[in-house]
Amino acid sequence: MTFKERLYIVNNIYVVYPRFKEILSAIDDCRHFSDLKDEPECLFLKGATGAGKTTLIKSYEKDYPRKETPEGTVVPILSVTIPSPATVKSVVSKLLWELGDPAYERGAISNQTIRLIGLMKDCGVSLVFLDEFQHFIDRDSAKVLKTVSDWLKDLILDTKVPMVLIGLPEAETVFQFNPQLSRRFANRHNLSPFEWSVDAGKEFRTFLHAVESQLPLLKPSDLASEEMALRFYYASDGIVAYVMKLVRYGKTSSTQTRQRKTGLKCFSNCF
């Protein structure tokens, strides 16, 4: 296997650990059970930078790709990243653009929203992801937060489509401005970093074992041993993104030096 082939494998490692799987299941419930209720089931996902929020929603999207049919384009999952600075106008425009509206920036917000509702129905949208929701909080304006919370509430009611909001913990502030919106997002999850003290590192070591099982190694590297796991934990603070950076560094180092496993020597500059 060439260096590039090994590097590709390492860069595309995907591990579904218990909490990750639990949130994916909750999102799936929102999508499939909303038709059985008067109002769609919505979800709010918060987490620190690097916790894996964006990876989680992208992994969910892969199972429901858009497709072209004789009747038109089908978009099961409508997913956008909220631009910064965020306004209702910028969000509705981006949603329209994602659905292929050629005049996505044109018209008043009310007219754009009407077009969005129609396109969501025509494209068969069954779930909406809005990532980086904290960009609304960055505006630091009570008026902006009240406006966006009202717009989101009305969009959910008019489309009957469940919505998942994703952002940093401070994004939860928006619910303070609209109790009705807060009620609709009562289903809330926190994708926090691993906590060694909670279970003596059991979950973190299980994660590292799953990561190692996907590495292109000739010999086991014992990443999940207590000593190595503790080193990884203190070097990464339990944040998934940092763990994966360390793994990529170690694997690149071992490949360049022709070592058969990714051992402690490969991480000597990290720990």
PAKERO-718268 format. One line per 2 residues: number of its first residue (from 0); their letters; for each residue x, y, z of N, C-alpha, C, O, CB. Coordinates in steps of 0.05 Angstrom, whole numbers, plus 5000, padded with zeros to 4 digits. Glycine has a CB too. Layout:
<nodes>
NUM	A	X Y Z X Y Z X Y Z X Y Z X Y Z  ...
</nodes>
This chain:
<nodes>
0	MT	5017 4976 5000 5000 5000 5000 5018 5025 5000 5036 5027 5016 4981 5000 5025  5012 5044 4982 5028 5068 4980 5023 5087 5003 5004 5084 5018 5023 5082 4954
2	FK	5041 5107 5006 5038 5127 5028 5011 5142 5024 4997 5146 5044 5061 5146 5027  5005 5149 4999 4980 5164 4995 4955 5148 5001 4936 5158 5012 4979 5173 4965
4	ER	4957 5122 4995 4934 5104 5001 4930 5102 5031 4908 5102 5041 4938 5076 4989  4952 5099 5046 4950 5097 5075 4940 5123 5087 4923 5123 5105 4978 5090 5087
6	LY	4950 5145 5076 4941 5172 5086 4912 5176 5081 4898 5188 5098 4958 5194 5073  4902 5167 5058 4874 5170 5052 4856 5155 5072 4836 5165 5082 4868 5160 5023
8	IV	4865 5130 5079 4850 5114 5098 4849 5128 5125 4828 5130 5138 4863 5086 5101  4872 5138 5134 4874 5152 5160 4856 5177 5161 4843 5182 5181 4903 5159 5167
10	NN	4856 5192 5139 4840 5216 5138 4811 5212 5136 4795 5230 5139 4849 5233 5114  4803 5187 5131 4774 5181 5127 4764 5161 5148 4744 5148 5143 4769 5170 5100
12	IY	4778 5159 5170 4768 5142 5192 4742 5153 5203 4740 5177 5208 4790 5140 5215  4723 5135 5207 4697 5143 5217 4689 5124 5239 4685 5100 5234 4676 5144 5194
14	VV	4686 5134 5263 4679 5117 5286 4652 5126 5298 4649 5149 5305 4702 5118 5307  4634 5107 5300 4608 5113 5313 4609 5101 5341 4604 5078 5345 4584 5100 5296
16	YP	4616 5118 5360 4617 5109 5388 4589 5114 5401 4572 5127 5389 4639 5125 5404  4584 5103 5425 4557 5102 5436 4542 5128 5436 4519 5129 5428 4559 5092 5464
18	RF	4554 5150 5446 4540 5176 5447 4534 5186 5419 4512 5197 5414 4557 5197 5462  4553 5182 5401 4549 5190 5373 4525 5175 5361 4508 5187 5348 4575 5184 5357
20	KE	4524 5149 5366 4503 5132 5356 4476 5140 5369 4455 5139 5355 4508 5103 5362  4476 5147 5394 4452 5156 5408 4440 5181 5395 4415 5182 5391 4457 5161 5438
22	IL	4457 5200 5388 4447 5225 5376 4437 5219 5347 4416 5230 5339 4469 5246 5375  4451 5203 5332 4442 5195 5305 4414 5182 5307 4397 5187 5290 4462 5176 5292
24	SA	4410 5166 5327 4384 5153 5330 4363 5173 5337 4340 5170 5327 4386 5131 5352  4369 5193 5354 4350 5213 5361 4342 5230 5337 4319 5237 5333 4361 5231 5383
26	ID	4361 5236 5319 4356 5251 5295 4338 5234 5277 4319 5245 5265 4382 5258 5280  4344 5209 5275 4327 5191 5259 4298 5190 5269 4280 5189 5253 4339 5162 5259
28	DC	4295 5190 5295 4268 5190 5307 4253 5215 5299 4229 5214 5293 4269 5188 5337  4267 5238 5300 4255 5263 5291 4244 5262 5263 4222 5270 5257 4275 5287 5294
30	RH	4260 5250 5246 4253 5249 5217 4230 5230 5212 4212 5236 5196 4278 5241 5201  4230 5207 5225 4211 5186 5219 4185 5188 5234 4164 5179 5225 4223 5159 5224
32	FS	4185 5200 5258 4161 5200 5275 4146 5227 5274 4124 5229 5286 4169 5194 5303  4157 5247 5260 4143 5273 5259 4117 5271 5245 4098 5286 5251 4161 5293 5246
34	DL	4114 5253 5226 4089 5250 5211 4066 5240 5229 4043 5243 5222 4093 5230 5188  4074 5228 5251 4053 5217 5269 4044 5237 5290 4027 5231 5307 4065 5192 5284
36	KD	4055 5262 5289 4048 5282 5309 4036 5307 5295 4040 5311 5271 4073 5290 5325  4022 5323 5311 4011 5348 5301 4033 5367 5293 4030 5383 5274 3992 5360 5321
38	EP	4055 5367 5308 4078 5384 5303 4103 5367 5299 4106 5347 5313 4082 5405 5325  4121 5375 5281 4145 5360 5277 4163 5360 5302 4164 5379 5317 4161 5370 5253
40	EC	4177 5338 5306 4195 5335 5328 4222 5347 5320 4234 5339 5301 4199 5305 5336  4231 5367 5335 4256 5381 5329 4278 5375 5350 4272 5365 5371 4252 5411 5326
42	LF	4303 5381 5343 4325 5374 5361 4346 5396 5360 4351 5407 5339 4337 5347 5353  4358 5401 5383 4380 5420 5385 4405 5404 5394 4405 5391 5414 4374 5443 5404
44	LK	4427 5407 5379 4452 5394 5385 4473 5415 5390 4480 5431 5373 4460 5375 5362  4484 5414 5414 4506 5433 5421 4531 5417 5427 4530 5394 5434 4497 5451 5445
46	GA	4553 5431 5425 4579 5419 5432 4602 5438 5426 4599 5456 5410 4582 5393 5416  4624 5433 5440 4647 5450 5437 4659 5446 5409 4654 5426 5396 4668 5444 5458
48	TG	4676 5465 5401 4690 5463 5375 4707 5437 5375 4722 5432 5394 4707 5488 5370  4704 5422 5354 4720 5397 5351 4708 5373 5363 4719 5351 5363 4747 5401 5363
50	AG	4683 5376 5374 4670 5353 5387 4659 5333 5367 4654 5310 5375 4648 5363 5405  4656 5341 5342 4646 5323 5322 4618 5328 5312 4606 5311 5299 4647 5295 5332
52	KT	4607 5352 5317 4580 5358 5309 4576 5358 5279 4558 5345 5268 4572 5386 5320  4594 5371 5265 4592 5373 5236 4596 5345 5223 4583 5338 5204 4611 5393 5224
54	TL	4615 5330 5234 4620 5303 5224 4595 5286 5228 4588 5270 5210 4643 5290 5239  4581 5290 5250 4557 5274 5255 4535 5280 5235 4523 5261 5224 4546 5280 5283
56	IK	4530 5305 5229 4508 5311 5210 4516 5303 5182 4499 5295 5166 4501 5341 5211  4541 5305 5175 4550 5297 5148 4547 5267 5145 4540 5257 5123 4579 5306 5142
58	SY	4553 5252 5166 4550 5223 5164 4520 5215 5161 4514 5196 5148 4562 5210 5189  4503 5231 5173 4474 5225 5171 4465 5231 5142 4450 5216 5130 4458 5242 5191
60	EK	4474 5254 5131 4467 5262 5104 4474 5241 5083 4460 5237 5064 4480 5288 5097  4497 5228 5087 4506 5208 5067 4486 5186 5062 4485 5175 5040 4532 5196 5076
62	DY	4470 5180 5082 4450 5158 5078 4425 5167 5063 4409 5151 5055 4442 5147 5106  4423 5193 5059 4399 5204 5045 4408 5224 5024 4401 5248 5027 4380 5216 5066
64	PR	4422 5216 5003 4432 5235 4983 4409 5246 4966 4389 5233 4962 4453 5221 4965  4413 5270 4955 4394 5281 4936 4396 5264 4910 4417 5253 4904 4399 5311 4931
66	KE	4374 5264 4895 4374 5248 4870 4355 5261 4850 4336 5275 4857 4365 5219 4875  4360 5256 4825 4344 5266 4803 4324 5245 4795 4331 5222 4791 4362 5275 4779
68	TP	4299 5253 4792 4278 5235 4783 4263 5248 4759 4267 5271 4754 4258 5228 4806  4247 5232 4745 4231 5244 4723 4214 5267 4732 4207 5285 4716 4214 5222 4710
70	EG	4206 5267 4758 4189 5288 4768 4204 5312 4778 4193 5333 4783 4172 5277 4791  4231 5309 4781 4247 5331 4791 4267 5322 4811 4271 5298 4816 4229 5352 4802
72	TV	4280 5342 4824 4301 5336 4844 4289 5330 4871 4271 5344 4880 4320 5360 4846  4299 5308 4883 4290 5301 4910 4312 5307 4929 4335 5297 4926 4281 5270 4911
74	VP	4306 5322 4950 4326 5330 4970 4316 5321 4997 4303 5337 5011 4332 5361 4969  4321 5296 5006 4310 5287 5031 4320 5303 5055 4305 5310 5073 4318 5258 5036
76	IL	4346 5311 5054 4358 5326 5076 4368 5353 5066 4385 5354 5048 4382 5310 5089  4356 5374 5076 4364 5401 5069 4383 5411 5090 4375 5416 5113 4340 5421 5065
78	SV	4409 5415 5083 4429 5422 5103 4445 5446 5094 4456 5446 5072 4448 5398 5108  4447 5466 5111 4463 5490 5105 4479 5498 5130 4470 5493 5153 4446 5513 5095
80	TI	4501 5511 5126 4516 5524 5147 4509 5553 5148 4510 5567 5128 4547 5520 5143  4500 5563 5171 4491 5591 5173 4515 5609 5170 4536 5606 5183 4478 5596 5201
82	PS	4513 5628 5151 4535 5647 5146 4539 5666 5169 4522 5670 5186 4531 5662 5120  4562 5679 5169 4568 5700 5189 4577 5725 5175 4594 5724 5158 4590 5690 5209
84	PA	4564 5748 5182 4544 5752 5203 4517 5740 5193 4511 5741 5169 4541 5782 5209  4501 5730 5212 4477 5717 5205 4452 5735 5207 4450 5751 5226 4473 5693 5224
86	TV	4435 5732 5187 4409 5746 5187 4389 5726 5176 4396 5706 5164 4410 5773 5170  4363 5732 5181 4343 5714 5170 4345 5714 5140 4342 5694 5127 4314 5724 5179
88	KS	4350 5738 5128 4353 5741 5099 4375 5723 5088 4372 5709 5068 4359 5770 5092  4398 5722 5101 4421 5706 5092 4415 5676 5094 4423 5661 5077 4446 5713 5107
90	VV	4400 5668 5115 4394 5640 5119 4373 5631 5098 4377 5610 5086 4384 5635 5147  4352 5645 5095 4331 5637 5076 4342 5637 5047 4335 5620 5031 4306 5655 5077
92	SK	4360 5656 5041 4373 5657 5015 4390 5632 5010 4390 5620 4989 4390 5682 5012  4405 5624 5031 4422 5600 5028 4406 5575 5025 4413 5557 5011 4441 5598 5052
94	LL	4384 5573 5040 4366 5550 5037 4354 5548 5009 4353 5527 4997 4343 5552 5058  4346 5571 4998 4335 5572 4971 4357 5564 4951 4351 5549 4932 4324 5600 4965
96	WE	4381 5574 4955 4403 5567 4937 4409 5537 4937 4413 5525 4917 4429 5582 4945  4408 5525 4961 4413 5497 4964 4391 5480 4949 4397 5458 4940 4413 5489 4994
98	LG	4367 5491 4947 4346 5477 4933 4345 5484 4903 4327 5475 4889 4319 5484 4946  4363 5501 4894 4365 5507 4866 4349 5530 4856 4344 5533 4832 4357 5483 4851
100	DP	4339 5547 4874 4324 5571 4865 4343 5590 4851 4362 5600 4864 4310 5585 4890  4338 5596 4825 4357 5614 4811 4356 5643 4821 4374 5659 4816 4350 5614 4782
102	AY	4334 5651 4834 4331 5678 4844 4332 5678 4875 4316 5691 4888 4304 5691 4835  4350 5662 4886 4351 5657 4915 4354 5682 4932 4345 5683 4955 4372 5638 4921
104	ER	4367 5703 4921 4371 5727 4937 4349 5748 4933 4349 5769 4946 4398 5739 4930  4332 5744 4914 4312 5764 4907 4287 5763 4924 4278 5742 4932 4305 5761 4877
106	GA	4276 5787 4928 4250 5789 4942 4253 5794 4971 4274 5791 4983 4235 5764 4938  4231 5802 4983 4230 5807 5012 4231 5780 5026 4225 5759 5014 4204 5822 5020
108	IS	4238 5780 5052 4239 5755 5067 4213 5740 5066 4213 5715 5064 4247 5761 5096  4191 5754 5068 4165 5740 5067 4161 5725 5041 4151 5703 5040 4142 5760 5071
110	NQ	4168 5738 5018 4165 5725 4992 4185 5702 4989 4178 5681 4978 4170 5746 4970  4209 5706 4999 4229 5685 4998 4220 5660 5014 4223 5637 5005 4256 5694 5008
112	TI	4208 5666 5037 4199 5644 5054 4177 5628 5041 4176 5604 5043 4190 5655 5081  4159 5642 5027 4137 5628 5013 4149 5610 4991 4140 5587 4987 4118 5649 5000
114	RL	4169 5620 4977 4182 5603 4956 4196 5579 4969 4196 5557 4958 4202 5620 4940  4209 5585 4992 4223 5563 5006 4203 5541 5014 4209 5517 5011 4237 5574 5031
116	IG	4180 5548 5025 4160 5529 5034 4152 5512 5010 4149 5488 5012 4136 5543 5047  4147 5525 4987 4138 5510 4963 4160 5492 4953 4154 5469 4945 4130 5530 4942
118	LM	4185 5501 4953 4207 5484 4943 4212 5461 4961 4218 5439 4952 4232 5501 4940  4210 5465 4987 4214 5443 5006 4194 5421 5001 4200 5397 5003 4212 5453 5035
120	KD	4169 5429 4996 4148 5409 4990 4154 5395 4963 4152 5371 4962 4121 5423 4989  4161 5411 4943 4166 5399 4916 4190 5380 4916 4190 5360 4902 4170 5421 4896
122	CG	4210 5386 4932 4235 5370 4933 4233 5348 4954 4253 5332 4957 4258 5388 4940  4211 5345 4968 4208 5323 4987 4227 5325 5011 4236 5305 5021 4213 5298 4973
124	VS	4232 5349 5020 4249 5353 5043 4236 5341 5068 4213 5348 5074 4256 5383 5048  4250 5324 5082 4239 5311 5106 4254 5318 5131 4247 5310 5153 4239 5281 5102
126	LV	4276 5333 5128 4292 5341 5152 4310 5365 5144 4321 5365 5122 4309 5318 5163  4313 5384 5162 4330 5408 5157 4351 5409 5178 4346 5407 5202 4313 5434 5157
128	FL	4377 5412 5169 4399 5417 5187 4408 5446 5184 4412 5455 5162 4423 5398 5181  4410 5460 5206 4422 5487 5206 4446 5487 5225 4444 5487 5249 4400 5509 5216
130	DE	4470 5487 5213 4495 5485 5228 4506 5513 5234 4499 5532 5220 4515 5469 5212  4523 5515 5254 4536 5540 5263 4514 5560 5272 4516 5584 5265 4553 5552 5241
132	FQ	4495 5551 5287 4473 5568 5295 4482 5591 5314 4467 5611 5317 4451 5551 5309  4505 5588 5326 4515 5609 5344 4522 5635 5329 4526 5655 5342 4540 5599 5359
134	HF	4522 5634 5303 4528 5658 5288 4506 5679 5292 4511 5703 5289 4530 5652 5258  4482 5670 5299 4461 5690 5306 4467 5703 5333 4462 5727 5337 4433 5676 5308
136	ID	4479 5688 5351 4486 5698 5377 4508 5719 5374 4510 5738 5390 4495 5676 5396  4526 5715 5355 4548 5733 5350 4538 5762 5344 4553 5781 5349 4565 5723 5327
138	RD	4514 5764 5334 4503 5790 5328 4498 5806 5353 4497 5831 5353 4477 5788 5312  4494 5792 5376 4490 5805 5402 4468 5826 5401 4471 5848 5411 4516 5818 5410
140	SA	4445 5818 5389 4423 5836 5387 4397 5821 5395 4390 5801 5382 4420 5849 5359  4383 5831 5415 4358 5818 5423 4338 5819 5401 4322 5800 5398 4347 5832 5448
142	KV	4338 5840 5385 4319 5843 5363 4324 5821 5342 4305 5809 5331 4321 5871 5350  4350 5816 5335 4357 5796 5316 4348 5768 5326 4337 5753 5310 4387 5796 5310
144	LK	4354 5763 5351 4347 5736 5362 4317 5732 5363 4307 5710 5358 4358 5734 5390  4302 5753 5369 4273 5751 5369 4262 5746 5341 4244 5730 5337 4260 5776 5381
146	TV	4274 5760 5322 4265 5758 5294 4270 5730 5283 4253 5717 5271 4279 5778 5276  4294 5719 5288 4301 5693 5278 4285 5671 5292 4277 5651 5279 4331 5687 5281
148	SD	4280 5674 5318 4265 5654 5332 4236 5653 5322 4224 5631 5320 4265 5659 5362  4224 5676 5316 4197 5677 5305 4196 5665 5277 4178 5650 5271 4187 5706 5304
150	WL	4217 5671 5261 4218 5660 5234 4220 5630 5234 4207 5616 5219 4241 5673 5218  4237 5619 5251 4241 5590 5253 4215 5577 5262 4208 5556 5251 4264 5584 5272
152	KD	4203 5588 5282 4178 5576 5292 4157 5575 5270 4144 5554 5266 4167 5593 5316  4154 5597 5255 4134 5597 5234 4141 5578 5211 4123 5564 5200 4131 5626 5222
154	LI	4167 5576 5204 4175 5557 5183 4169 5528 5191 4160 5513 5174 4205 5561 5177  4174 5522 5216 4168 5494 5225 4139 5488 5224 4130 5467 5215 4179 5491 5254
156	LD	4122 5508 5232 4093 5504 5231 4083 5502 5203 4065 5486 5197 4079 5527 5246  4093 5519 5185 4083 5520 5158 4092 5496 5141 4077 5487 5123 4092 5545 5144
158	TK	4115 5485 5146 4125 5463 5130 4120 5436 5142 4119 5416 5128 4155 5466 5125  4116 5435 5168 4113 5410 5183 4137 5392 5180 4135 5367 5182 4088 5395 5173
160	VP	4160 5404 5175 4185 5389 5171 4203 5392 5196 4207 5415 5205 4201 5398 5146  4212 5370 5208 4229 5372 5232 4256 5386 5225 4266 5384 5203 4235 5344 5243
162	MV	4267 5400 5245 4291 5415 5242 4311 5408 5264 4304 5404 5287 4285 5445 5242  4337 5407 5256 4358 5402 5275 4376 5427 5275 4388 5433 5254 4374 5376 5269
164	LI	4379 5440 5298 4397 5463 5300 4423 5453 5313 4422 5439 5333 4384 5486 5317  4446 5462 5302 4472 5453 5312 4489 5477 5318 4490 5496 5301 4486 5434 5292
166	GL	4502 5478 5341 4519 5500 5347 4534 5497 5373 4532 5477 5386 4502 5525 5348  4550 5517 5379 4564 5518 5404 4544 5521 5427 4521 5529 5423 4585 5541 5405
168	PE	4552 5515 5452 4533 5517 5475 4519 5543 5477 4496 5544 5485 4548 5512 5500  4532 5566 5470 4519 5592 5473 4496 5596 5454 4480 5614 5458 4539 5614 5469
170	AE	4494 5579 5433 4472 5581 5414 4445 5576 5428 4424 5584 5417 4475 5562 5391  4445 5563 5450 4420 5556 5465 4406 5582 5474 4383 5581 5481 4426 5538 5488
172	TV	4421 5604 5475 4410 5629 5484 4385 5638 5468 4367 5651 5479 4430 5651 5482  4384 5630 5443 4362 5639 5425 4335 5630 5436 4315 5643 5431 4366 5629 5397
174	FQ	4334 5608 5450 4309 5598 5460 4297 5615 5482 4273 5613 5489 4312 5569 5470  4314 5632 5494 4304 5650 5515 4285 5671 5504 4269 5683 5519 4327 5663 5530
176	FN	4286 5676 5478 4271 5697 5465 4244 5688 5454 4228 5704 5445 4287 5710 5443  4239 5661 5455 4214 5651 5445 4207 5625 5458 4217 5604 5450 4216 5648 5414
178	PQ	4190 5626 5479 4183 5601 5493 4170 5580 5475 4174 5556 5480 4164 5608 5516  4155 5589 5455 4143 5570 5437 4164 5555 5420 4161 5531 5416 4123 5584 5418
180	LS	4185 5569 5412 4206 5556 5397 4222 5537 5416 4229 5515 5409 4226 5577 5385  4226 5547 5441 4240 5530 5461 4226 5504 5465 4238 5483 5468 4243 5546 5487
182	RR	4199 5505 5467 4183 5481 5471 4187 5461 5448 4187 5437 5452 4154 5488 5475  4189 5472 5424 4192 5454 5400 4219 5442 5399 4223 5422 5385 4186 5470 5375
184	FA	4239 5453 5413 4266 5442 5414 4272 5432 5442 4295 5435 5451 4286 5463 5405  4252 5419 5454 4257 5408 5480 4276 5384 5479 4288 5377 5499 4230 5399 5493
186	NR	4278 5372 5456 4296 5349 5452 4324 5360 5447 4330 5369 5424 4287 5331 5428  4341 5361 5467 4367 5373 5466 4390 5353 5474 4387 5338 5492 4369 5398 5483
188	HN	4411 5355 5458 4434 5337 5463 4460 5353 5464 4463 5373 5452 4435 5315 5441  4478 5342 5480 4504 5355 5483 4526 5336 5475 4530 5315 5488 4508 5365 5512
190	LS	4540 5342 5453 4562 5325 5444 4588 5336 5457 4602 5352 5445 4564 5324 5413  4592 5328 5481 4615 5339 5497 4640 5322 5493 4638 5299 5484 4608 5340 5527
192	PF	4663 5333 5500 4688 5317 5499 4686 5293 5518 4670 5292 5536 4712 5334 5506  4703 5273 5513 4705 5250 5531 4713 5259 5559 4730 5278 5562 4724 5229 5520
194	EW	4703 5246 5579 4710 5252 5607 4722 5227 5620 4707 5208 5625 4684 5262 5623  4747 5228 5625 4761 5205 5637 4750 5198 5665 4747 5175 5672 4791 5210 5638
196	SV	4744 5219 5680 4736 5215 5708 4708 5202 5711 4702 5190 5731 4736 5241 5723  4692 5204 5690 4665 5193 5691 4665 5162 5693 4650 5150 5708 4648 5202 5667
198	DA	4682 5150 5676 4682 5120 5674 4710 5109 5674 4715 5087 5664 4667 5111 5650  4729 5124 5685 4757 5115 5686 4769 5111 5658 4786 5094 5654 4760 5090 5703
200	GK	4759 5126 5639 4770 5125 5612 4759 5102 5595 4769 5098 5573 4798 5122 5614  4738 5088 5604 4728 5065 5589 4718 5073 5561 4725 5061 5541 4705 5052 5604
202	EF	4701 5094 5560 4690 5103 5534 4712 5113 5515 4712 5107 5491 4669 5125 5538  4731 5128 5527 4753 5139 5511 4771 5117 5499 4779 5118 5476 4770 5159 5527
204	RT	4777 5097 5516 4793 5075 5507 4779 5058 5486 4791 5048 5467 4802 5057 5531  4753 5055 5489 4737 5041 5469 4738 5055 5442 4740 5043 5421 4707 5038 5478
206	FL	4737 5082 5443 4739 5099 5419 4766 5095 5406 4767 5091 5381 4734 5128 5426  4788 5095 5421 4814 5092 5410 4818 5064 5398 4831 5061 5378 4835 5097 5432
208	HA	4806 5044 5411 4807 5017 5400 4794 5016 5373 4804 5003 5354 4794 4997 5419  4771 5029 5370 4756 5030 5345 4772 5044 5323 4772 5037 5300 4728 5043 5348
210	VE	4786 5066 5332 4802 5081 5313 4825 5063 5303 4830 5062 5279 4814 5107 5326  4839 5050 5321 4862 5033 5314 4853 5010 5295 4868 5002 5277 4875 5021 5339
212	SQ	4829 5000 5299 4819 4978 5282 4817 4986 5252 4816 4969 5235 4793 4968 5292  4815 5013 5247 4813 5022 5220 4839 5032 5208 4841 5039 5185 4793 5045 5219
214	LP	4860 5033 5225 4887 5042 5215 4900 5020 5198 4898 4996 5205 4905 5050 5239  4914 5028 5177 4928 5008 5160 4955 5001 5173 4976 5010 5165 4933 5020 5132
216	LL	4953 4983 5193 4977 4975 5209 4984 4946 5204 4967 4929 5199 4972 4980 5238  5010 4941 5205 5019 4913 5203 5020 4900 5231 5017 4875 5233 5047 4912 5191
218	KP	5023 4916 5252 5023 4905 5279 5005 4923 5297 5003 4947 5291 5052 4904 5291  4993 4912 5318 4977 4928 5336 4994 4950 5349 5017 4946 5355 4965 4910 5358
220	SD	4982 4973 5354 4996 4996 5366 4988 5001 5394 5000 5017 5408 4991 5021 5349  4968 4986 5404 4959 4988 5432 4952 5017 5440 4957 5027 5461 4981 4979 5451
222	LA	4938 5031 5421 4930 5058 5427 4910 5059 5451 4909 5079 5465 4917 5071 5403  4895 5037 5455 4875 5037 5476 4886 5027 5502 4871 5024 5522 4852 5019 5467
224	SE	4912 5021 5504 4923 5013 5530 4921 5037 5549 4919 5060 5540 4953 5004 5527  4921 5031 5574 4916 5053 5594 4937 5075 5592 4930 5099 5593 4916 5041 5622
226	EM	4962 5067 5588 4983 5087 5587 4980 5105 5562 4981 5129 5564 5011 5074 5586  4976 5093 5539 4973 5108 5514 4948 5125 5514 4948 5148 5506 4974 5089 5490
228	AL	4926 5113 5525 4901 5127 5525 4903 5152 5543 4892 5173 5536 4878 5109 5536  4916 5149 5566 4920 5172 5584 4936 5194 5570 4930 5218 5573 4933 5164 5610
230	RF	4956 5186 5555 4972 5206 5541 4955 5220 5520 4956 5245 5517 4997 5193 5528  4940 5205 5505 4922 5217 5485 4902 5236 5499 4896 5257 5488 4907 5195 5470
232	YY	4891 5227 5521 4870 5243 5535 4881 5270 5544 4869 5291 5539 4859 5227 5559  4904 5270 5557 4916 5295 5567 4926 5313 5544 4926 5337 5547 4938 5289 5586
234	AS	4934 5301 5522 4943 5317 5499 4920 5329 5483 4924 5349 5470 4960 5299 5481  4896 5317 5485 4873 5325 5469 4850 5337 5485 4832 5348 5474 4863 5302 5453
236	DG	4852 5335 5512 4829 5343 5529 4804 5328 5523 4782 5337 5529 4824 5373 5526  4807 5305 5511 4784 5288 5505 4768 5298 5481 4746 5288 5476 4766 5287 5528
238	IV	4778 5316 5465 4764 5328 5442 4771 5311 5417 4794 5307 5411 4772 5358 5437  4750 5301 5404 4754 5282 5382 4772 5293 5360 4789 5279 5350 4727 5275 5370
240	AY	4768 5318 5352 4783 5330 5331 4813 5329 5337 4830 5324 5319 4774 5359 5325  4820 5335 5362 4849 5335 5370 4860 5306 5371 4883 5302 5363 4852 5348 5397
242	VM	4843 5288 5380 4852 5260 5380 4859 5251 5351 4880 5238 5347 4830 5242 5391  4842 5257 5332 4846 5249 5305 4870 5263 5292 4884 5251 5276 4821 5255 5288
244	KL	4876 5287 5300 4900 5301 5291 4925 5286 5301 4944 5283 5286 4900 5330 5300  4924 5278 5326 4946 5263 5337 4950 5236 5323 4973 5228 5317 4942 5258 5367
246	VR	4928 5222 5317 4929 5197 5303 4941 5200 5275 4958 5184 5267 4901 5184 5301  4932 5221 5261 4943 5226 5234 4973 5232 5235 4988 5223 5218 4927 5249 5221
248	YG	4980 5248 5255 5009 5255 5258 5025 5230 5263 5046 5226 5251 5013 5276 5281  5015 5213 5282 5030 5189 5289 5032 5170 5266 5053 5158 5261 5016 5175 5312
250	KT	5010 5167 5251 5010 5148 5228 5028 5159 5206 5043 5143 5194 4982 5143 5217  5028 5185 5201 5045 5196 5181 5075 5192 5188 5092 5186 5172 5039 5226 5177
252	SS	5080 5197 5214 5108 5193 5224 5117 5165 5221 5140 5160 5213 5110 5202 5254  5100 5145 5228 5108 5117 5227 5112 5108 5198 5129 5092 5192 5087 5100 5240
254	TQ	5095 5119 5180 5098 5112 5151 5123 5123 5140 5137 5109 5125 5074 5122 5135  5130 5148 5146 5154 5160 5135 5179 5147 5146 5200 5147 5132 5154 5190 5142
256	TR	5178 5137 5170 5202 5124 5182 5201 5094 5178 5218 5079 5189 5204 5131 5211  5181 5084 5163 5178 5056 5156 5175 5038 5181 5184 5015 5181 5202 5046 5141
258	QR	5162 5048 5201 5156 5032 5225 5130 5015 5220 5112 5024 5206 5152 5049 5250  5130 4992 5231 5107 4973 5225 5083 4979 5243 5061 4969 5237 5116 4944 5230
260	KT	5086 4995 5263 5064 5003 5280 5066 5032 5289 5088 5043 5288 5062 4984 5305  5044 5043 5298 5044 5071 5307 5047 5071 5337 5027 5069 5352 5018 5086 5298
262	GL	5072 5072 5346 5077 5070 5375 5084 5096 5388 5080 5117 5376 5100 5051 5379  5094 5095 5413 5099 5119 5429 5120 5137 5415 5118 5161 5417 5108 5111 5456
264	KC	5140 5125 5402 5160 5141 5389 5149 5160 5368 5159 5182 5364 5181 5123 5377  5128 5151 5355 5116 5167 5334 5102 5192 5345 5097 5212 5330 5095 5151 5318
266	FS	5095 5192 5371 5081 5214 5383 5099 5230 5402 5089 5246 5418 5056 5204 5398  5125 5225 5400 5143 5237 5420 5142 5268 5420 5148 5280 5441 5172 5228 5414
268	NC	5135 5280 5398 5133 5309 5397 5106 5320 5407 5102 5344 5410 5138 5319 5369  5087 5301 5412 5060 5309 5419 5054 5306 5449 5039 5322 5460 5040 5293 5403
270	F	5066 5286 5462 5061 5280 5490 5081 5294 5508 5079 5291 5533 5060 5250 5494
</nodes>
